[in-house]
Amino acid sequence: MTHQDENRDHTVPATGNVRPDTTTKHRRFRRSRSERMIAGVCGGLAELLDVDATIVRIVLVAATLLGFGVGFLLYLACWIIVPER
């Protein structure tokens, strides 16, 4: 059995249909309504990454202070571009 045959057995059966246990749910980046302090950008990103919103906020503040305001500009861009949940 080759490496390709080995992978094919785990992903798609011979019928061509995808097994129900191998499908993934697509999650989208949306601004949070429940985990928000200003616009919900950090809360939405935390929900997407499945981490605590406080960690995302700390990383954003560090990026703002150490990156000459880049974190703040990214936050503003996400506030404008990312839709609300």
C-alpha positions as CSV (number, residue, x, y, z in Angstrom):
1,M,0.0,0.0,0.0
2,T,1.4,3.4,-1.0
3,H,1.2,6.6,1.1
4,Q,-1.5,7.9,-1.2
5,D,-3.7,4.9,-0.7
6,E,-3.2,5.2,3.0
7,N,-4.5,8.8,3.1
8,R,-7.3,8.1,0.7
9,D,-8.7,5.5,3.0
10,H,-9.1,8.0,5.9
11,T,-10.7,10.9,4.0
12,V,-13.1,9.8,1.3
13,P,-14.8,6.4,0.8
14,A,-14.9,4.7,-2.6
15,T,-18.4,6.1,-3.3
16,G,-17.0,9.6,-3.5
17,N,-19.1,10.9,-0.6
18,V,-17.5,12.5,2.4
19,R,-18.0,10.8,5.7
20,P,-20.0,12.8,8.2
21,D,-17.3,12.5,10.8
22,T,-14.7,14.2,8.6
23,T,-16.6,17.4,7.8
24,T,-15.6,20.6,9.5
25,K,-17.7,23.5,10.4
26,H,-16.5,26.8,8.9
27,R,-16.2,29.5,11.4
28,R,-16.1,33.1,10.3
29,F,-14.5,36.2,11.9
30,R,-17.3,38.4,13.3
31,R,-17.2,41.1,15.9
32,S,-18.6,39.9,19.1
33,R,-21.7,41.4,20.8
34,S,-21.1,39.7,24.1
35,E,-17.3,39.9,24.6
36,R,-16.8,43.6,23.7
37,M,-15.2,46.6,25.3
38,I,-15.2,49.0,22.4
39,A,-16.2,47.3,19.1
40,G,-16.0,43.6,19.8
41,V,-13.0,42.9,17.5
42,C,-10.9,41.3,20.2
43,G,-13.9,39.3,21.4
44,G,-14.7,38.0,18.0
45,L,-11.1,37.1,17.3
46,A,-11.0,35.3,20.6
47,E,-14.1,33.3,19.8
48,L,-12.6,32.4,16.4
49,L,-9.3,31.2,17.9
50,D,-11.0,29.6,20.9
51,V,-9.0,31.6,23.5
52,D,-9.8,34.1,26.2
53,A,-10.5,37.6,25.0
54,T,-8.1,39.0,27.6
55,I,-5.2,37.3,25.9
56,V,-6.1,38.8,22.5
57,R,-6.4,42.2,24.1
58,I,-3.0,41.9,25.8
59,V,-1.4,40.9,22.5
60,L,-3.1,43.9,20.7
61,V,-1.8,46.3,23.3
62,A,1.7,44.9,23.0
63,A,1.5,45.1,19.2
64,T,0.4,48.7,19.6
65,L,3.1,49.7,22.0
66,L,5.9,47.7,20.4
67,G,4.9,48.1,16.8
68,F,4.5,51.9,16.7
69,G,0.7,51.8,16.6
70,V,0.3,49.0,14.1
71,G,-2.0,47.1,16.5
72,F,-4.3,50.2,16.8
73,L,-4.4,50.5,13.0
74,L,-5.3,46.8,12.6
75,Y,-8.0,47.2,15.2
76,L,-9.5,50.2,13.3
77,A,-9.4,48.3,10.0
78,C,-11.2,45.3,11.6
79,W,-13.7,47.6,13.2
80,I,-14.6,49.0,9.7
81,I,-14.3,45.8,7.7
82,V,-15.4,42.9,9.9
83,P,-19.2,42.5,10.2
84,E,-20.9,42.3,13.5
85,R,-22.4,39.0,14.7
